[in-house]
Amino acid sequence: MASFSVKASRSKEAFKEWSGHWAWILVSDGYGAYRTWAKPRQTGLAHLICRAEAMAVRKDAALAHLGKHVATELARLTQWAHAAPALGQVAT
């Protein structure tokens, strides 16, 4: 089940009004108002990809390396959503 709501404001009040009718997992970005959600919540994949890509261009070489690695693995996961890997393609 999915729900989408368009409000004039992205405020805590608007979120509270909408969330009073929702009892499922909240998939969202990291907006602070969503941190009050007491039920299961996860960050949307697109938001994780954006964060990894942003980290990949950091000046700190270690952070950039990690960001590139995470972005590569997230890309691999999204490809697997359309075509599962063959036996032996995934290293443990």
C-alpha positions as protocol buffer text, in pm:
chain_id: "A"
residue {
  index: 1
  type: MET
  ca { x: 0 y: 0 z: 0 }
}
residue {
  index: 2
  type: ALA
  ca { x: 126 y: 350 z: -76 }
}
residue {
  index: 3
  type: SER
  ca { x: 13 y: 698 z: 16 }
}
residue {
  index: 4
  type: PHE
  ca { x: 123 y: 1029 z: -130 }
}
residue {
  index: 5
  type: SER
  ca { x: 23 y: 1369 z: -1 }
}
residue {
  index: 6
  type: VAL
  ca { x: 86 y: 1720 z: -132 }
}
residue {
  index: 7
  type: LYS
  ca { x: 77 y: 1993 z: 129 }
}
residue {
  index: 8
  type: ALA
  ca { x: 140 y: 2366 z: 111 }
}
residue {
  index: 9
  type: SER
  ca { x: 414 y: 2324 z: 369 }
}
residue {
  index: 10
  type: ARG
  ca { x: 662 y: 2053 z: 464 }
}
residue {
  index: 11
  type: SER
  ca { x: 613 y: 2124 z: 832 }
}
residue {
  index: 12
  type: LYS
  ca { x: 594 y: 1900 z: 1137 }
}
residue {
  index: 13
  type: GLU
  ca { x: 225 y: 1986 z: 1158 }
}
residue {
  index: 14
  type: ALA
  ca { x: 160 y: 1879 z: 798 }
}
residue {
  index: 15
  type: PHE
  ca { x: 343 y: 1552 z: 862 }
}
residue {
  index: 16
  type: LYS
  ca { x: 148 y: 1488 z: 1183 }
}
residue {
  index: 17
  type: GLU
  ca { x: -181 y: 1551 z: 999 }
}
residue {
  index: 18
  type: TRP
  ca { x: -92 y: 1305 z: 724 }
}
residue {
  index: 19
  type: SER
  ca { x: 75 y: 1044 z: 944 }
}
residue {
  index: 20
  type: GLY
  ca { x: -229 y: 1008 z: 1167 }
}
residue {
  index: 21
  type: HIS
  ca { x: -382 y: 804 z: 885 }
}
residue {
  index: 22
  type: TRP
  ca { x: -79 y: 587 z: 806 }
}
residue {
  index: 23
  type: ALA
  ca { x: 7 y: 262 z: 984 }
}
residue {
  index: 24
  type: TRP
  ca { x: 265 y: 112 z: 747 }
}
residue {
  index: 25
  type: ILE
  ca { x: 639 y: 152 z: 692 }
}
residue {
  index: 26
  type: LEU
  ca { x: 737 y: 511 z: 617 }
}
residue {
  index: 27
  type: VAL
  ca { x: 987 y: 536 z: 330 }
}
residue {
  index: 28
  type: SER
  ca { x: 1131 y: 885 z: 325 }
}
residue {
  index: 29
  type: ASP
  ca { x: 1435 y: 1108 z: 308 }
}
residue {
  index: 30
  type: GLY
  ca { x: 1612 y: 1225 z: 623 }
}
residue {
  index: 31
  type: TYR
  ca { x: 1389 y: 1526 z: 693 }
}
residue {
  index: 32
  type: GLY
  ca { x: 1386 y: 1596 z: 1067 }
}
residue {
  index: 33
  type: ALA
  ca { x: 1008 y: 1584 z: 1107 }
}
residue {
  index: 34
  type: TYR
  ca { x: 1010 y: 1218 z: 1009 }
}
residue {
  index: 35
  type: ARG
  ca { x: 1235 y: 1126 z: 1301 }
}
residue {
  index: 36
  type: THR
  ca { x: 932 y: 1144 z: 1530 }
}
residue {
  index: 37
  type: TRP
  ca { x: 777 y: 849 z: 1343 }
}
residue {
  index: 38
  type: ALA
  ca { x: 750 y: 572 z: 1604 }
}
residue {
  index: 39
  type: LYS
  ca { x: 660 y: 298 z: 1356 }
}
residue {
  index: 40
  type: PRO
  ca { x: 901 y: 129 z: 1111 }
}
residue {
  index: 41
  type: ARG
  ca { x: 1080 y: 373 z: 882 }
}
residue {
  index: 42
  type: GLN
  ca { x: 1343 y: 339 z: 613 }
}
residue {
  index: 43
  type: THR
  ca { x: 1532 y: 581 z: 393 }
}
residue {
  index: 44
  type: GLY
  ca { x: 1436 y: 569 z: 26 }
}
residue {
  index: 45
  type: LEU
  ca { x: 1693 y: 411 z: -204 }
}
residue {
  index: 46
  type: ALA
  ca { x: 1719 y: 721 z: -423 }
}
residue {
  index: 47
  type: HIS
  ca { x: 1819 y: 925 z: -117 }
}
residue {
  index: 48
  type: LEU
  ca { x: 2088 y: 673 z: -23 }
}
residue {
  index: 49
  type: ILE
  ca { x: 2224 y: 683 z: -379 }
}
residue {
  index: 50
  type: CYS
  ca { x: 2238 y: 1065 z: -368 }
}
residue {
  index: 51
  type: ARG
  ca { x: 2423 y: 1058 z: -36 }
}
residue {
  index: 52
  type: ALA
  ca { x: 2675 y: 805 z: -166 }
}
residue {
  index: 53
  type: GLU
  ca { x: 2734 y: 1008 z: -482 }
}
residue {
  index: 54
  type: ALA
  ca { x: 2785 y: 1323 z: -276 }
}
residue {
  index: 55
  type: MET
  ca { x: 3032 y: 1141 z: -53 }
}
residue {
  index: 56
  type: ALA
  ca { x: 3218 y: 1012 z: -362 }
}
residue {
  index: 57
  type: VAL
  ca { x: 3324 y: 1368 z: -456 }
}
residue {
  index: 58
  type: ARG
  ca { x: 3445 y: 1470 z: -110 }
}
residue {
  index: 59
  type: LYS
  ca { x: 3795 y: 1614 z: -79 }
}
residue {
  index: 60
  type: ASP
  ca { x: 3885 y: 1364 z: 192 }
}
residue {
  index: 61
  type: ALA
  ca { x: 4023 y: 1069 z: -7 }
}
residue {
  index: 62
  type: ALA
  ca { x: 3901 y: 806 z: 240 }
}
residue {
  index: 63
  type: LEU
  ca { x: 3546 y: 941 z: 238 }
}
residue {
  index: 64
  type: ALA
  ca { x: 3549 y: 973 z: -141 }
}
residue {
  index: 65
  type: HIS
  ca { x: 3669 y: 612 z: -173 }
}
residue {
  index: 66
  type: LEU
  ca { x: 3395 y: 490 z: 61 }
}
residue {
  index: 67
  type: GLY
  ca { x: 3131 y: 694 z: -126 }
}
residue {
  index: 68
  type: LYS
  ca { x: 3238 y: 547 z: -459 }
}
residue {
  index: 69
  type: HIS
  ca { x: 3228 y: 196 z: -316 }
}
residue {
  index: 70
  type: VAL
  ca { x: 2882 y: 245 z: -164 }
}
residue {
  index: 71
  type: ALA
  ca { x: 2750 y: 404 z: -487 }
}
residue {
  index: 72
  type: THR
  ca { x: 2883 y: 107 z: -686 }
}
residue {
  index: 73
  type: GLU
  ca { x: 2717 y: -144 z: -454 }
}
residue {
  index: 74
  type: LEU
  ca { x: 2385 y: 44 z: -458 }
}
residue {
  index: 75
  type: ALA
  ca { x: 2396 y: 50 z: -839 }
}
residue {
  index: 76
  type: ARG
  ca { x: 2457 y: -326 z: -834 }
}
residue {
  index: 77
  type: LEU
  ca { x: 2158 y: -379 z: -605 }
}
residue {
  index: 78
  type: THR
  ca { x: 1929 y: -176 z: -830 }
}
residue {
  index: 79
  type: GLN
  ca { x: 2045 y: -382 z: -1131 }
}
residue {
  index: 80
  type: TRP
  ca { x: 1966 y: -700 z: -941 }
}
residue {
  index: 81
  type: ALA
  ca { x: 1613 y: -578 z: -886 }
}
residue {
  index: 82
  type: HIS
  ca { x: 1561 y: -621 z: -1262 }
}
residue {
  index: 83
  type: ALA
  ca { x: 1780 y: -925 z: -1320 }
}
residue {
  index: 84
  type: ALA
  ca { x: 1894 y: -1138 z: -1030 }
}
residue {
  index: 85
  type: PRO
  ca { x: 2260 y: -1240 z: -1035 }
}
residue {
  index: 86
  type: ALA
  ca { x: 2351 y: -1585 z: -1154 }
}
residue {
  index: 87
  type: LEU
  ca { x: 2491 y: -1839 z: -913 }
}
residue {
  index: 88
  type: GLY
  ca { x: 2853 y: -1753 z: -840 }
}
residue {
  index: 89
  type: GLN
  ca { x: 2829 y: -1384 z: -940 }
}
residue {
  index: 90
  type: VAL
  ca { x: 2806 y: -1267 z: -581 }
}
residue {
  index: 91
  type: ALA
  ca { x: 3112 y: -1288 z: -360 }
}
residue {
  index: 92
  type: THR
  ca { x: 3057 y: -1325 z: 13 }
}
